[in-house]
């Protein structure tokens, strides 16, 4: 148990559970995670290993005795008849029998129907009338001769969800955690290990939750198979429903004209469509028209009556091509069915999660740490649905006046959702609010840029913001725009003319950022990062041609890279500054593990390419900290590096700092440059360096990076 686990158990005692326990008890029981965690929360909400072990066995016993397997339904029905009564766990749905003027319950796995249920139970749990709710039910048996009546009698029904929720207590307990801690708690709560995810990946995971806490939120996520797109909507909350196959009738989704019965949007907080993409699918035009009206106006009509609802709409599906193909050949929504590949529908989407940035789910990505019982977190999100957090961003920032009303609505609703999830007590700082705003702007811009690509009637606008008290406008770009700067706007129906002024100075990610004491600048993170001229180079450092011996003086300045950005290499970052170097000092306390030592080797490869072999030698000295693990191979790795580069005239040495105070990370080149590295050399997201056929292992420019900054300073 780490410190965060201890803190979580102390502050949220009784509302947390160890997440790996779900796998231990689930077995072949096809029940949602929130059902299992409800039972685990009642029996295993502790950090005492002995009590956890006892609780797990108790839950297993409950499932063995009461959960109804479809294959054993006949035996369970027989038990109810022979014993007279039995407690079961099953999914229960209810319908109104107008002829009998009574509500009748159906038990999905048990295979029985027409069981009378009291109207009070239905009033308390209206979702019983739609697609059913998992419940703990007590059934008895009493034979009768009536053909239309069931011999089964429902004596007690308990939905598997929390009976009450203390929102004020939730907010107060949240205040005990930093933002980073809270994000990790939430990521653990949905079952993932936050150590395996970067900041950007965490925000995308949390964006999937916005539909549960924000009314009428419209979200789409398209990406490769196996990235866990539908997991949150099928397993996370009893207040959401996942429609498999992506197709549903207007009567089921909105209202049945013949009966007047409200559909799914009237009973669920979130309606998610799985496998939504697919050009071969041909949904009926009438449901598309109703859906567009509902997504825009929060209401719909299938007759003379206008009906309002609050359900959020989520669309998830697989892409058939990679992002490079979509940028260069089609658009980011190319896989939608033709009737949905419609500007009117697309414009109603508040945000687009780029599923291609999400890792394929691996076994090591799941957490064994503590997290919230998902039902508790689901109730917290539901409690915030009526609350308005839309004004939080406006406390700090002004959004560009050029964006449309729907653009603004999308950005505002995404920001409000993130605020509810991360800052329920409205205690965010301006910097924290800026991070959320940039993320929300990017998610909506991805939608708007697709519209501009397919429909010439849409106007190009600036997705920019600035502080409330004035100052420079900061433009937000999508990561695809940074990765594919030449192709991103090539197919746009609306001509791309660069930045448009918004009444004040507009500075995008791709424009210079002055560094204090600098006589010039280098680019910030942007699509022009690959421009060799910006780095003081007279040729492209990523090309296969030899590096020129004559280079202009490299520039001082500051460089900021966004998480998951591509097109970065040590050659681009450091090559011009290593030209003709005689002495290089690397100061980085985290050169310990294999991948960190591999990074040093890649840096030395760059240094060798820029080494003038007419010089006596090139000395590279590493100052790092000792590895804490007893089976460490740190010394072995460093020795192998030294032996490998020695024949080339490069003398590699190292020193282990034992003071425990080594924190700053630098790259010092002779007496000319001091390069400040906020993350050191560890800038890459996870990739398989041992795979000889991996393009990422062969070409650094194809790797995605962690968010990092570099400052280039001339030494006096």
Secondary structure, DSSP 8 states (H G I E B T S, - for coil): --HHHHHHHHHTTTSEEETTHHHHHHTT----HHHHHHHHHHHH-SS-HHHHHHHHHHHHHHHHHHB--GGGHHHHHHHHHHHSEEEEEEEEEEEEETTTTEEEEEETTTTEEEEEE-HHHHHH-GGGGTT-EEEEEEEEE-----TTS-SEEEEEEEESS-S---HHHHHHHHTTS-HHHHHHHHHHHTTB-GGGS-HHHHHHHHHTTHHHHSTT-EEEEEE-TTS-TTHHHHHS-TTEEEETTS---HHHHTB-TTT--B-GGGT-SEEEETT---TT----HHHHHHHHHHHHHSEEESSS-EEE---EEEEEEE-SS-HHHHHHHS-TTTTS-TTTS-HHHHTT--EEEEGGGS----GGGB--SEEE-HHHHHHHHHHTTTS--TTTGGGTEEE-TTS-HHHHHHHHHHHHHHHHHH-TTS---HHHHHHHHHHHHHHHHHHHHHHHHH-TTS-----EEEETT---EEE---HHHHHTTTTTTTT-SS---S----SS-EEETTS----TT-SS----SSGGGG-GGGGT-SS-TTSSS---S-------EEEEE-TT--S--HHHHHGGGGTT-SEEEEE-S---SHHHHHHHHHHHHHHHHT--TTSS-EEEEEEEE---STT--HHHHHHHHHHHHHTTTEEEEEEEE-SS-----EEEETTTEEEEESSTT--B----TT-TT-HHHH-GGGS-B--EEEEEEE--
